[in-house]
Amino acid sequence: MPFVNIQILKGHSQERKDEIARRVTAAVSELAELPKEAIWVVFEDVLASDWFVGGKSVQSTKS
């Protein structure tokens, strides 16, 4: 059973997460030749202040 853990900046809408989960599930299902019901997708919301790229918090780059 594939388990996909997606870490994403907090603030994305439920609709966006639903669509991401749908697309990830479809892709894994197709490539792994497994039923969609066997694929788990979990989102972890991360605060911008806790997410760093290149040593800098993405909070400081958000407008």
PERA-V235549 format. One record per residue. N is the residue number from 1. PHI is phi in whole degrees, -180 to 180 (NA if undefined). PSI is psi in radians with two decimals (none if undefined). D_LAST is the distance of its C-alpha to the last C-alpha in Angstrom with 2 decimals. Layout:
n={N & N}
phi={PHI & PHI}
psi={PSI & PSI}
d_last={D_LAST & D_LAST}
This chain:
n={1 & 2 & 3 & 4 & 5 & 6 & 7 & 8 & 9 & 10 & 11 & 12 & 13 & 14 & 15 & 16 & 17 & 18 & 19 & 20 & 21 & 22 & 23 & 24 & 25 & 26 & 27 & 28 & 29 & 30 & 31 & 32 & 33 & 34 & 35 & 36 & 37 & 38 & 39 & 40 & 41 & 42 & 43 & 44 & 45 & 46 & 47 & 48 & 49 & 50 & 51 & 52 & 53 & 54 & 55 & 56 & 57 & 58 & 59 & 60 & 61 & 62 & 63}
phi={NA & -67 & -123 & -110 & -108 & -111 & -95 & -141 & -61 & -60 & 121 & -72 & -70 & -62 & -62 & -66 & -63 & -58 & -70 & -61 & -61 & -62 & -70 & -64 & -60 & -62 & -65 & -65 & -59 & -66 & -73 & -90 & 54 & -125 & -68 & -56 & -66 & -91 & -108 & -106 & -127 & -126 & -104 & -119 & -80 & -118 & -65 & -58 & -70 & -102 & -112 & -123 & -131 & 61 & 81 & -120 & -65 & -70 & -61 & -74 & -99 & -77 & -104}
psi={1.93 & 2.43 & 2.05 & 2.10 & 2.05 & 2.06 & 2.24 & 2.59 & 2.37 & 2.43 & -0.18 & 2.50 & 2.77 & -0.63 & -0.72 & -0.76 & -0.71 & -0.76 & -0.72 & -0.82 & -0.71 & -0.80 & -0.71 & -0.78 & -0.79 & -0.76 & -0.82 & -0.72 & -0.82 & -0.86 & -0.61 & -0.08 & 0.89 & 2.69 & 2.58 & -0.57 & -0.23 & -0.04 & 2.21 & 2.38 & 2.23 & 2.36 & 2.42 & 2.02 & 2.24 & 2.31 & 2.51 & -0.56 & -0.30 & 0.05 & 2.17 & 2.44 & 2.20 & 0.52 & 0.05 & 2.42 & 2.37 & -0.28 & -0.66 & -0.28 & -0.18 & 2.46 & none}
d_last={39.34 & 35.98 & 33.17 & 29.60 & 26.98 & 23.38 & 20.68 & 17.37 & 14.08 & 14.82 & 13.78 & 15.40 & 18.05 & 21.72 & 22.46 & 20.22 & 21.86 & 25.22 & 24.82 & 23.76 & 26.74 & 29.03 & 28.30 & 28.54 & 31.72 & 33.23 & 32.62 & 34.06 & 36.89 & 37.85 & 37.72 & 39.34 & 41.77 & 41.18 & 40.94 & 37.51 & 38.78 & 39.10 & 35.39 & 33.11 & 29.31 & 27.38 & 23.66 & 22.29 & 18.96 & 17.26 & 14.79 & 11.69 & 13.38 & 16.45 & 15.27 & 15.67 & 15.84 & 17.88 & 18.25 & 14.63 & 12.75 & 10.03 & 8.48 & 8.03 & 6.42 & 3.77 & 0.00}
